[in-house]
Amino acid sequence: MSYLIRKANFADLSSLLEMAKIAFLQAFTEGNKIENVHAYLEEAFTEEQFTEEIENPASVFFLLEVDGKLAGYAKVNFVPAQTDLQDNSSLEVARLYLLDQYIGLGLGKVLLNHTINFAKLNKKKYLWLGVWEKNKRAIKFYEKNGLSIFSSHPFPFGDEIQTDFLMRIHF
């Protein structure tokens, strides 16, 4: 298995969006009302939304390719694209997803480490992210990789308000 992480560009939009939708469905269908999952997809995973995010100079998408196929991605935000903190000494991981068939191969750690190294290269003091409080697998993964919960925030999801834990790692 060979992998490559590279920065996404506008030419990647359709393949990124297609893979992102599948990864989101795989991650959040279980434990949620399907109508809420689809409502969120229709809001946050549209071509217009991803175009805006790719074109935003304060956001960067990293694509993970395994044997030439898209396997996952991460989106990081600098200020002013950050969602909660707006802290110039930090980098937010707004999204970090792998397709199910690539989970358990160590690639999540590779992708997370890439975002951490990117934060360090940009002279940030810490990296932070939000994770759904019921996503025990993700929370355990982040804790195993040095992040800890420091706060929480409400997350509107369809007709519900869910809670996301905010986690961070200092350098």
N, C-alpha and C positions, 0 to 999 in steps of 0.2 A: 504494500500500500504506500503510495506516495501522495503527499499533500502539498498544497501551496496556499498561502494567504496573500491576497492582494487587495488593493483599494478598488472599490467599485467605481464605475463611471456611468455616464448616461446610456452608453451602449448596453450595459448590463440590466437596464431597468426591467424589461419583461421577464427575463429568466430569474432575476432576484425576486420580483413580486410573486411569481408563480411558486417558487420554492418557499418564500416567506409565508405565504398563505397555508401551504401544506404543513410546515413546521408549527405554525400557530395552532392549526386544527389538531395536530397530533399532541401538542402540549396542553391544550385547554379544553378539549371536548369533554374529557372525563371530569366529573365533579361540577360541571356548569350546565345551565340550561342552554340547549342548542340554539334557541332563538337569541340569547344574549351573545353567544359566540359569533353567530352570523351578523348580528347588529354591529358588533365591534369590528368585524372584518370589513363590512361595508363602509365603515367610517374611517378606519385607520390603515387599511390595506388596499387602497385604490391607486390607480396609476397616477392620478393627480397628486395625491398625498405623497407618494414615494418620489415623484418628480420634484416636488417642493423640497423634500428632505435631502435628496441627492444634490440639488442645486444650492442648498444652504451651506455657506462657507464655514459655519460653526458645527457642522455635523460631518462625520466620515463613516462610510460603510466599508467594512472589510469582509470579503468573500472568502470562504474556505472551500477549496476544491480538492476532492479526493479522486485520484486517478482520472483527472480531467472533468469530473462532474461536480456540480454545486452540492455541497453537503451541509452547509450552514453559513451563518453570517453573524456579524456583530455590528451594531451601530453605536458610535460614541458621540457625545455632545460636549462641546465647549460652551462657555457663556457666550451669547445669550440663548442658545438653544436648549440649555439644561432645563429639566422639567420642575425640579423642586428647589434646589439649593442656590443656584446662581452664584457659585463660588469660583473665582478665577484661579484658585490654587488647586482645583479639582477637575477631574474628567468623569463624566457620567457615562456608564454603559446603559444606554437606553434599551437595547435589545441584544440578546445573545441566544441564538437558537441553532440546534442541530436537528437534522432529519432523524427520525427514530432509528433507522438502520445504522447510523453512525454513532449512536450513544453507546458508551461503554468501551470505546476503543482508545480513550485518552485524548480525543480530539477537542472535547470541551475545554480541557485544561490548556491545550495548545492555543485555542482561540482566546480564552481568558488571559493567558500569559501574554499573548500578542497585544491585547488592550492595555495590560499593565505596563508592558515595555513602551508602548506608544505614549502612555501618560508620563512615564519617567523621561522619555526623550523630549517631551514638551514641558519638562521641569514642573510637573504637577506634584503636589504633596500627598495626594490621595486619590483613589478611584472609588466611586460609589455607584450603586444601582438600586432599583426597586425590584422586589420579588413577591409574588402572591403568597400570602401567609399559609395557604393550603398546599403550596407546591413544595412538599417536604423533600423530594428528591433534589430539587434545585437548591433549596436552603442548605441541605447537607453538603452538596457539592461546593457551594460558595464558602461554607465554614471550613471545609477540608482544605480549601485553597487560600485560607488566611483572612477571609472577610468576616466581619461580625455585625450583628444587628445594632443599630444606634438610634433608630426612630421608626415611625410608620406614617403612612398617609392613606387617606381614602382614595379609592380608585373606582370611578364610575364604569360599570360594565353592564350594558343593556339596562334592564330595569332594577339593577341592584347596585349597591355601593359596597365594594369589597375593600379589604385592607391589604396593602402591600407593606412588607417590611422594607426599610431602607438599610442597606448593608454597605460597609466600606472596608478598605484596606489602606493603611498609611504606609508610606515609603520612608 
